[in-house]
Amino acid sequence: MEVRFSPDVQAKLEQMARATGRRSDQLVENVVTDFFDDITFTRETLDRRYDDMESGRVTPIPGDEAFARLRAKSAARQAEHQSAATGFTRRPRPTLTRFGNS
């Protein structure tokens, strides 16, 4: 099989081959293999998660609620780090939601 690259990609491939001491065809084969492995893993993960939702084993969380939880966790961690660094505790700021403050 023959693969053609743009001059920029070809130059990067040759530079990486020189830097790693490997042949460019080995690098391309590794990249393609890793790509297919990643795609297969992602597809399998998504299929399992979809099956879990369809079977009722897990319940989806609305996006607003998920982001509110992440913001709350982030604020708590920031407060912990500030407390450890300064020696005093700072209360996290309230999280704004579309329904008001929480």
N, CA, C and O atoms as a GROMACS GRO file, in nm:
protein
  408
    1MET      N    1   0.085  -0.117   0.000
    1MET     CA    2   0.000   0.000   0.000
    1MET      C    3   0.090   0.124   0.000
    1MET      O    4   0.194   0.127   0.065
    2GLU      N    5   0.047   0.222  -0.072
    2GLU     CA    6   0.122   0.347  -0.078
    2GLU      C    7   0.034   0.457  -0.021
    2GLU      O    8  -0.084   0.468  -0.055
    3VAL      N    9   0.093   0.538   0.066
    3VAL     CA   10   0.021   0.649   0.127
    3VAL      C   11   0.096   0.777   0.093
    3VAL      O   12   0.218   0.783   0.104
    4ARG      N   13   0.023   0.878   0.053
    4ARG     CA   14   0.085   1.007   0.020
    4ARG      C   15   0.043   1.110   0.124
    4ARG      O   16  -0.072   1.116   0.165
    5PHE      N   17   0.140   1.190   0.166
    5PHE     CA   18   0.116   1.294   0.265
    5PHE      C   19   0.148   1.430   0.205
    5PHE      O   20   0.221   1.441   0.107
    6SER      N   21   0.092   1.533   0.266
    6SER     CA   22   0.129   1.668   0.227
    6SER      C   23   0.276   1.688   0.265
    6SER      O   24   0.328   1.616   0.350
    7PRO      N   25   0.342   1.784   0.204
    7PRO     CA   26   0.484   1.808   0.238
    7PRO      C   27   0.505   1.836   0.386
    7PRO      O   28   0.606   1.793   0.443
    8ASP      N   29   0.412   1.907   0.449
    8ASP     CA   30   0.426   1.936   0.593
    8ASP      C   31   0.421   1.809   0.676
    8ASP      O   32   0.504   1.789   0.765
    9VAL      N   33   0.324   1.723   0.647
    9VAL     CA   34   0.311   1.598   0.722
    9VAL      C   35   0.432   1.508   0.694
    9VAL      O   36   0.486   1.445   0.785
   10GLN      N   37   0.474   1.502   0.570
   10GLN     CA   38   0.591   1.421   0.534
   10GLN      C   39   0.714   1.468   0.610
   10GLN      O   40   0.791   1.386   0.660
   11ALA      N   41   0.734   1.599   0.619
   11ALA     CA   42   0.849   1.653   0.692
   11ALA      C   43   0.842   1.617   0.840
   11ALA      O   44   0.943   1.580   0.899
   12LYS      N   45   0.723   1.627   0.900
   12LYS     CA   46   0.707   1.590   1.041
   12LYS      C   47   0.735   1.442   1.063
   12LYS      O   48   0.798   1.403   1.161
   13LEU      N   49   0.687   1.360   0.971
   13LEU     CA   50   0.710   1.216   0.980
   13LEU      C   51   0.859   1.184   0.972
   13LEU      O   52   0.910   1.105   1.051
   14GLU      N   53   0.928   1.244   0.878
   14GLU     CA   54   1.071   1.220   0.863
   14GLU      C   55   1.148   1.271   0.985
   14GLU      O   56   1.244   1.207   1.029
   15GLN      N   57   1.106   1.386   1.039
   15GLN     CA   58   1.172   1.440   1.159
   15GLN      C   59   1.152   1.346   1.277
   15GLN      O   60   1.246   1.320   1.352
   16MET      N   61   1.030   1.294   1.294
   16MET     CA   62   1.003   1.201   1.404
   16MET      C   63   1.080   1.071   1.386
   16MET      O   64   1.130   1.014   1.483
   17ALA      N   65   1.091   1.025   1.264
   17ALA     CA   66   1.166   0.903   1.236
   17ALA      C   67   1.313   0.921   1.274
   17ALA      O   68   1.373   0.834   1.337
   18ARG      N   69   1.370   1.033   1.236
   18ARG     CA   70   1.510   1.061   1.273
   18ARG      C   71   1.526   1.071   1.424
   18ARG      O   72   1.620   1.016   1.481
   19ALA      N   73   1.433   1.141   1.489
   19ALA     CA   74   1.443   1.162   1.634
   19ALA      C   75   1.430   1.032   1.712
   19ALA      O   76   1.491   1.016   1.818
   20THR      N   77   1.350   0.940   1.661
   20THR     CA   78   1.326   0.815   1.735
   20THR      C   79   1.413   0.700   1.686
   20THR      O   80   1.419   0.595   1.750
   21GLY      N   81   1.482   0.720   1.572
   21GLY     CA   82   1.564   0.612   1.519
   21GLY      C   83   1.482   0.500   1.457
   21GLY      O   84   1.531   0.388   1.444
   22ARG      N   85   1.361   0.529   1.420
   22ARG     CA   86   1.274   0.428   1.360
   22ARG      C   87   1.245   0.466   1.216
   22ARG      O   88   1.261   0.581   1.175
   23ARG      N   89   1.203   0.366   1.140
   23ARG     CA   90   1.167   0.393   1.001
   23ARG      C   91   1.031   0.460   0.997
   23ARG      O   92   0.945   0.436   1.082
   24SER      N   93   1.011   0.544   0.896
   24SER     CA   94   0.885   0.616   0.884
   24SER      C   95   0.767   0.522   0.862
   24SER      O   96   0.657   0.550   0.910
   25ASP      N   97   0.788   0.411   0.790
   25ASP     CA   98   0.677   0.317   0.770
   25ASP      C   99   0.636   0.250   0.901
   25ASP      O  100   0.518   0.219   0.919
   26GLN      N  101   0.731   0.229   0.992
   26GLN     CA  102   0.698   0.174   1.125
   26GLN      C  103   0.613   0.273   1.204
   26GLN      O  104   0.516   0.236   1.269
   27LEU      N  105   0.652   0.401   1.197
   27LEU     CA  106   0.576   0.504   1.268
   27LEU      C  107   0.433   0.512   1.217
   27LEU      O  108   0.339   0.519   1.296
   28VAL      N  109   0.416   0.511   1.085
   28VAL     CA  110   0.283   0.520   1.026
   28VAL      C  111   0.200   0.399   1.068
   28VAL      O  112   0.083   0.414   1.104
   29GLU      N  113   0.258   0.280   1.063
   29GLU     CA  114   0.185   0.160   1.103
   29GLU      C  115   0.143   0.167   1.250
   29GLU      O  116   0.031   0.130   1.284
   30ASN      N  117   0.233   0.216   1.336
   30ASN     CA  118   0.198   0.228   1.478
   30ASN      C  119   0.086   0.328   1.500
   30ASN      O  120  -0.005   0.304   1.579
   31VAL      N  121   0.092   0.441   1.430
   31VAL     CA  122  -0.011   0.543   1.445
   31VAL      C  123  -0.146   0.490   1.399
   31VAL      O  124  -0.247   0.510   1.467
   32VAL      N  125  -0.149   0.423   1.285
   32VAL     CA  126  -0.276   0.369   1.234
   32VAL      C  127  -0.330   0.260   1.328
   32VAL      O  128  -0.449   0.256   1.356
   33THR      N  129  -0.242   0.173   1.375
   33THR     CA  130  -0.284   0.068   1.469
   33THR      C  131  -0.341   0.129   1.596
   33THR      O  132  -0.446   0.087   1.644
   34ASP      N  133  -0.271   0.228   1.652
   34ASP     CA  134  -0.319   0.293   1.774
   34ASP      C  135  -0.453   0.363   1.750
   34ASP      O  136  -0.541   0.360   1.836
   35PHE      N  137  -0.468   0.425   1.634
   35PHE     CA  138  -0.593   0.492   1.601
   35PHE      C  139  -0.708   0.392   1.600
   35PHE      O  140  -0.813   0.417   1.659
   36PHE      N  141  -0.689   0.279   1.532
   36PHE     CA  142  -0.795   0.179   1.527
   36PHE      C  143  -0.824   0.121   1.665
   36PHE      O  144  -0.940   0.094   1.697
   37ASP      N  145  -0.721   0.100   1.746
   37ASP     CA  146  -0.742   0.052   1.882
   37ASP      C  147  -0.825   0.152   1.963
   37ASP      O  148  -0.916   0.114   2.035
   38ASP      N  149  -0.792   0.280   1.949
   38ASP     CA  150  -0.866   0.385   2.022
   38ASP      C  151  -1.011   0.392   1.976
   38ASP      O  152  -1.101   0.404   2.059
   39ILE      N  153  -1.033   0.384   1.846
   39ILE     CA  154  -1.170   0.390   1.792
   39ILE      C  155  -1.250   0.269   1.841
   39ILE      O  156  -1.366   0.282   1.879
   40THR      N  157  -1.188   0.152   1.838
   40THR     CA  158  -1.256   0.030   1.885
   40THR      C  159  -1.291   0.042   2.033
   40THR      O  160  -1.402   0.008   2.073
   41PHE      N  161  -1.197   0.089   2.114
   41PHE     CA  162  -1.222   0.105   2.257
   41PHE      C  163  -1.336   0.204   2.281
   41PHE      O  164  -1.424   0.179   2.363
   42THR      N  165  -1.332   0.316   2.210
   42THR     CA  166  -1.437   0.418   2.226
   42THR      C  167  -1.572   0.363   2.186
   42THR      O  168  -1.671   0.384   2.257
   43ARG      N  169  -1.579   0.293   2.075
   43ARG     CA  170  -1.706   0.236   2.028
   43ARG      C  171  -1.760   0.135   2.129
   43ARG      O  172  -1.880   0.136   2.158
   44GLU      N  173  -1.674   0.049   2.182
   44GLU     CA  174  -1.717  -0.050   2.281
   44GLU      C  175  -1.765   0.017   2.408
   44GLU      O  176  -1.865  -0.025   2.467
   45THR      N  177  -1.695   0.121   2.452
   45THR     CA  178  -1.736   0.194   2.572
   45THR      C  179  -1.872   0.259   2.551
   45THR      O  180  -1.959   0.250   2.638
   46LEU      N  181  -1.890   0.325   2.439
   46LEU     CA  182  -2.019   0.389   2.410
   46LEU      C  183  -2.131   0.286   2.401
   46LEU      O  184  -2.241   0.310   2.451
   47ASP      N  185  -2.105   0.173   2.338
   47ASP     CA  186  -2.206   0.067   2.328
   47ASP      C  187  -2.246   0.016   2.467
   47ASP      O  188  -2.364  -0.003   2.495
   48ARG      N  189  -2.145  -0.007   2.554
   48ARG     CA  190  -2.176  -0.054   2.691
   48ARG      C  191  -2.258   0.049   2.767
   48ARG      O  192  -2.355   0.014   2.835
   49ARG      N  193  -2.219   0.176   2.756
   49ARG     CA  194  -2.292   0.281   2.828
   49ARG      C  195  -2.434   0.295   2.776
   49ARG      O  196  -2.528   0.315   2.854
   50TYR      N  197  -2.451   0.284   2.646
   50TYR     CA  198  -2.586   0.290   2.589
   50TYR      C  199  -2.668   0.172   2.639
   50TYR      O  200  -2.784   0.189   2.677
   51ASP      N  201  -2.609   0.052   2.639
   51ASP     CA  202  -2.680  -0.066   2.689
   51ASP      C  203  -2.717  -0.050   2.836
   51ASP      O  204  -2.826  -0.089   2.877
   52ASP      N  205  -2.626   0.010   2.917
   52ASP     CA  206  -2.654   0.034   3.059
   52ASP      C  207  -2.773   0.128   3.075
   52ASP      O  208  -2.857   0.108   3.162
   53MET      N  209  -2.780   0.231   2.992
   53MET     CA  210  -2.893   0.325   3.000
   53MET      C  211  -3.022   0.258   2.954
   53MET      O  212  -3.126   0.274   3.018
   54GLU      N  213  -3.015   0.184   2.846
   54GLU     CA  214  -3.135   0.117   2.794
   54GLU      C  215  -3.190   0.014   2.891
   54GLU      O  216  -3.311  -0.003   2.901
   55SER      N  217  -3.102  -0.055   2.964
   55SER     CA  218  -3.145  -0.158   3.058
   55SER      C  219  -3.191  -0.099   3.191
   55SER      O  220  -3.252  -0.169   3.271
   56GLY      N  221  -3.163   0.028   3.216
   56GLY     CA  222  -3.201   0.092   3.340
   56GLY      C  223  -3.098   0.076   3.451
   56GLY      O  224  -3.123   0.118   3.564
   57ARG      N  225  -2.982   0.016   3.421
   57ARG     CA  226  -2.878   0.001   3.524
   57ARG      C  227  -2.822   0.135   3.568
   57ARG      O  228  -2.779   0.150   3.682
   58VAL      N  229  -2.823   0.232   3.479
   58VAL     CA  230  -2.780   0.367   3.513
   58VAL      C  231  -2.886   0.466   3.466
   58VAL      O  232  -2.961   0.439   3.372
   59THR      N  233  -2.891   0.579   3.535
   59THR     CA  234  -2.987   0.683   3.500
   59THR      C  235  -2.909   0.804   3.451
   59THR      O  236  -2.817   0.851   3.518
   60PRO      N  237  -2.946   0.856   3.335
   60PRO     CA  238  -2.875   0.975   3.287
   60PRO      C  239  -2.902   1.096   3.376
   60PRO      O  240  -3.009   1.108   3.436
   61ILE      N  241  -2.806   1.184   3.383
   61ILE     CA  242  -2.818   1.308   3.460
   61ILE      C  243  -2.835   1.421   3.361
   61ILE      O  244  -2.759   1.430   3.264
   62PRO      N  245  -2.933   1.508   3.382
   62PRO     CA  246  -2.948   1.624   3.291
   62PRO      C  247  -2.819   1.707   3.288
   62PRO      O  248  -2.750   1.718   3.389
   63GLY      N  249  -2.788   1.764   3.172
   63GLY     CA  250  -2.665   1.839   3.155
   63GLY      C  251  -2.647   1.950   3.255
   63GLY      O  252  -2.537   1.969   3.308
   64ASP      N  253  -2.754   2.027   3.284
   64ASP     CA  254  -2.743   2.136   3.381
   64ASP      C  255  -2.702   2.084   3.518
   64ASP      O  256  -2.620   2.145   3.587
   65GLU      N  257  -2.760   1.972   3.557
   65GLU     CA  258  -2.727   1.915   3.688
   65GLU      C  259  -2.583   1.864   3.690
   65GLU      O  260  -2.512   1.882   3.789
   66ALA      N  261  -2.541   1.800   3.582
   66ALA     CA  262  -2.404   1.749   3.575
   66ALA      C  263  -2.302   1.863   3.586
   66ALA      O  264  -2.205   1.853   3.660
   67PHE      N  265  -2.326   1.972   3.513
   67PHE     CA  266  -2.234   2.086   3.520
   67PHE      C  267  -2.238   2.152   3.658
   67PHE      O  268  -2.134   2.197   3.707
   68ALA      N  269  -2.354   2.159   3.720
   68ALA     CA  270  -2.363   2.215   3.855
   68ALA      C  271  -2.282   2.132   3.954
   68ALA      O  272  -2.215   2.187   4.041
   69ARG      N  273  -2.288   2.000   3.940
   69ARG     CA  274  -2.209   1.913   4.028
   69ARG      C  275  -2.060   1.935   4.007
   69ARG      O  276  -1.983   1.942   4.103
   70LEU      N  277  -2.019   1.945   3.880
   70LEU     CA  278  -1.877   1.969   3.851
   70LEU      C  279  -1.830   2.103   3.906
   70LEU      O  280  -1.721   2.112   3.962
   71ARG      N  281  -1.913   2.207   3.890
   71ARG     CA  282  -1.876   2.338   3.944
   71ARG      C  283  -1.862   2.333   4.095
   71ARG      O  284  -1.770   2.393   4.151
   72ALA      N  285  -1.953   2.263   4.162
   72ALA     CA  286  -1.948   2.253   4.308
   72ALA      C  287  -1.822   2.179   4.352
   72ALA      O  288  -1.755   2.221   4.447
   73LYS      N  289  -1.788   2.070   4.285
   73LYS     CA  290  -1.666   1.995   4.319
   73LYS      C  291  -1.543   2.082   4.296
   73LYS      O  292  -1.451   2.082   4.378
   74SER      N  293  -1.541   2.154   4.186
   74SER     CA  294  -1.428   2.241   4.155
   74SER      C  295  -1.411   2.349   4.260
   74SER      O  296  -1.300   2.376   4.306
   75ALA      N  297  -1.522   2.412   4.300
   75ALA     CA  298  -1.517   2.516   4.402
   75ALA      C  299  -1.468   2.460   4.535
   75ALA      O  300  -1.389   2.525   4.604
   76ALA      N  301  -1.513   2.339   4.571
   76ALA     CA  302  -1.469   2.278   4.696
   76ALA      C  303  -1.320   2.248   4.692
   76ALA      O  304  -1.249   2.270   4.791
   77ARG      N  305  -1.270   2.199   4.580
   77ARG     CA  306  -1.127   2.169   4.569
   77ARG      C  307  -1.044   2.296   4.574
   77ARG      O  308  -0.938   2.299   4.636
   78GLN      N  309  -1.092   2.401   4.508
   78GLN     CA  310  -1.020   2.528   4.511
   78GLN      C  311  -1.014   2.580   4.654
   78GLN      O  312  -0.910   2.631   4.697
   79ALA      N  313  -1.123   2.568   4.728
   79ALA     CA  314  -1.126   2.614   4.867
   79ALA      C  315  -1.028   2.532   4.952
   79ALA      O  316  -0.960   2.587   5.038
   80GLU      N  317  -1.021   2.400   4.928
   80GLU     CA  318  -0.928   2.315   5.002
   80GLU      C  319  -0.784   2.356   4.974
   80GLU      O  320  -0.702   2.365   5.067
   81HIS      N  321  -0.752   2.380   4.848
   81HIS     CA  322  -0.615   2.418   4.814
   81HIS      C  323  -0.579   2.555   4.871
   81HIS      O  324  -0.467   2.575   4.917
   82GLN      N  325  -0.673   2.648   4.868
   82GLN     CA  326  -0.646   2.780   4.926
   82GLN      C  327  -0.628   2.769   5.076
   82GLN      O  328  -0.542   2.835   5.134
   83SER      N  329  -0.710   2.687   5.139
   83SER     CA  330  -0.700   2.669   5.284
   83SER      C  331  -0.564   2.611   5.321
   83SER      O  332  -0.502   2.655   5.418
   84ALA      N  333  -0.520   2.513   5.245
   84ALA     CA  334  -0.391   2.451   5.274
   84ALA      C  335  -0.277   2.548   5.249
   84ALA      O  336  -0.177   2.547   5.322
   85ALA      N  337  -0.290   2.633   5.149
   85ALA     CA  338  -0.182   2.725   5.114
   85ALA      C  339  -0.176   2.845   5.208
   85ALA      O  340  -0.068   2.895   5.237
   86THR      N  341  -0.292   2.894   5.256
   86THR     CA  342  -0.295   3.016   5.334
   86THR      C  343  -0.319   2.993   5.483
   86THR      O  344  -0.294   3.082   5.565
   87GLY      N  345  -0.367   2.874   5.517
   87GLY     CA  346  -0.393   2.846   5.657
   87GLY      C  347  -0.530   2.887   5.704
   87GLY      O  348  -0.562   2.870   5.822
   88PHE      N  349  -0.614   2.941   5.617
   88PHE     CA  350  -0.750   2.974   5.657
   88PHE      C  351  -0.848   2.918   5.555
   88PHE      O  352  -0.812   2.893   5.440
   89THR      N  353  -0.972   2.900   5.597
   89THR     CA  354  -1.073   2.841   5.511
   89THR      C  355  -1.157   2.949   5.446
   89THR      O  356  -1.203   3.042   5.514
   90ARG      N  357  -1.177   2.938   5.319
   90ARG     CA  358  -1.261   3.030   5.245
   90ARG      C  359  -1.382   2.955   5.193
   90ARG      O  360  -1.370   2.846   5.138
   91ARG      N  361  -1.498   3.014   5.213
   91ARG     CA  362  -1.620   2.949   5.166
   91ARG      C  363  -1.628   2.959   5.014
   91ARG      O  364  -1.599   3.065   4.958
   92PRO      N  365  -1.669   2.850   4.946
   92PRO     CA  366  -1.684   2.857   4.801
   92PRO      C  367  -1.796   2.951   4.762
   92PRO      O  368  -1.895   2.966   4.834
   93ARG      N  369  -1.781   3.015   4.647
   93ARG     CA  370  -1.885   3.104   4.597
   93ARG      C  371  -2.007   3.023   4.558
   93ARG      O  372  -1.994   2.907   4.518
   94PRO      N  373  -2.126   3.082   4.568
   94PRO     CA  374  -2.245   3.007   4.527
   94PRO      C  375  -2.242   2.978   4.377
   94PRO      O  376  -2.189   3.057   4.298
   95THR      N  377  -2.299   2.865   4.341
   95THR     CA  378  -2.306   2.826   4.201
   95THR      C  379  -2.432   2.882   4.139
   95THR      O  380  -2.541   2.866   4.193
   96LEU      N  381  -2.416   2.947   4.025
   96LEU     CA  382  -2.532   3.000   3.955
   96LEU      C  383  -2.590   2.893   3.864
   96LEU      O  384  -2.517   2.827   3.791
   97THR      N  385  -2.719   2.876   3.870
   97THR     CA  386  -2.788   2.786   3.779
   97THR      C  387  -2.893   2.865   3.705
   97THR      O  388  -2.913   2.984   3.733
   98ARG      N  389  -2.959   2.803   3.614
   98ARG     CA  390  -3.063   2.876   3.540
   98ARG      C  391  -3.184   2.903   3.627
   98ARG      O  392  -3.271   2.980   3.588
   99PHE      N  393  -3.191   2.840   3.746
   99PHE     CA  394  -3.302   2.860   3.836
   99PHE      C  395  -3.268   2.958   3.949
   99PHE      O  396  -3.350   2.982   4.037
  100GLY      N  397  -3.148   3.013   3.946
  100GLY     CA  398  -3.106   3.106   4.050
  100GLY      C  399  -2.983   3.052   4.122
  100GLY      O  400  -2.915   2.963   4.071
  101ASN      N  401  -2.955   3.105   4.239
  101ASN     CA  402  -2.839   3.061   4.315
  101ASN      C  403  -2.869   2.932   4.388
  101ASN      O  404  -2.983   2.906   4.426
  102SER      N  405  -2.765   2.852   4.407
  102SER     CA  406  -2.781   2.728   4.484
  102SER      C  407  -2.679   2.724   4.594
  102SER      O  408  -2.675   2.629   4.672
   0.00000   0.00000   0.00000
